[in-house]
Amino acid sequence: MSRTAIIAGSGDLPRLLADTLDAPVYVTLDDSFVPTGIEHVTARIEKLDRLFKDLKDRDVTSVTFAGAMARPKVNPVLLDRHALRLAMSMSKGDDALLREVLAVFGDQGFDIKSAVDICPDLVLTKGTIWGAKPSKQDDKDAARALEVLGALSPLDVGQGAVCAGGMMLGIETLQGTDSMLSYVSDTPDHLRRAKGVFVKSPKHNQDLRIDMPTIGPKTIESVIKAGLAGLVIPSGTVIVLERAAVKSRVEEAGIFLKSL
């Protein structure tokens, strides 16, 4: 029997995929929570050769990466040849490092699956609108935020931006979406020409098998707190966790979520 290993970071996505798959192997690189009743492997980033052997011994033929993962601290003395290859990429941007991660696992013969390959319902279809109807200004602000994110894509900066009345209020950086939206929420009213729109989108040429942008109920609460009119995501390329809860909260708050 061919099995899939979940390289699990933080958040709910790894557990959701574990519930979807038959006989998955759950791999953690730290002391993250492990669901009960599932085969578990604890790994060290410095000892990838051992991890590859453990997975192959368990008939794992495919791997999926799920959940948020911080850049690990490594002990250079312990690095095996595979880990050394990754360590040499850690000074580069996220995209370059993640591409190297995929290459290392791919070279071992593992098929790399995205979370959406396993659970297609994680993304929204084109034209989905939940909640209020976006105004013409909202659409213009979303287009402007997408334009800025597109221009920044080659620089490997972030996946989110907020535009209000044609003015940029925030651009996601290393600190992440919640930090950016918290900063936006502190923007004085006199600096806003409109409520504003949050856009979450992958960078151009981003490999979505390992780094697909994600929103969920916490994102919606941050958008509400920031006083924004709503949020926009591209169809098929942004994961929506707990979609029923997200839809309900969007409608309740009188904001919108639109999928382009």
Buried (B, 14 or more C-beta within 10 A) or exposed (E): EEBBBBBBBBBBBBBBBBEBBEEBBBBBBBEBEBBEEBBEBBBBBBBBEBBBEBBEEEEBBBBBBBBEBEEBEBEEEEBBEBBEBBBEBBEEBBBEBBBBBBBBBEEBEBBBBBBBBBBEEBBBEEEBBBBBEBBEBBBBBBBBBBEBBEEBBEEBBBBBBBBBBEBBBBBBEEEEBBBBBBBBBEBEEEEBEBBBBBBBBBBEEBBBBBBBBBBBBBBBBBBBEBBBBBBBBBBBBBBBBBBEEBBBBBBEBEBBBBBB
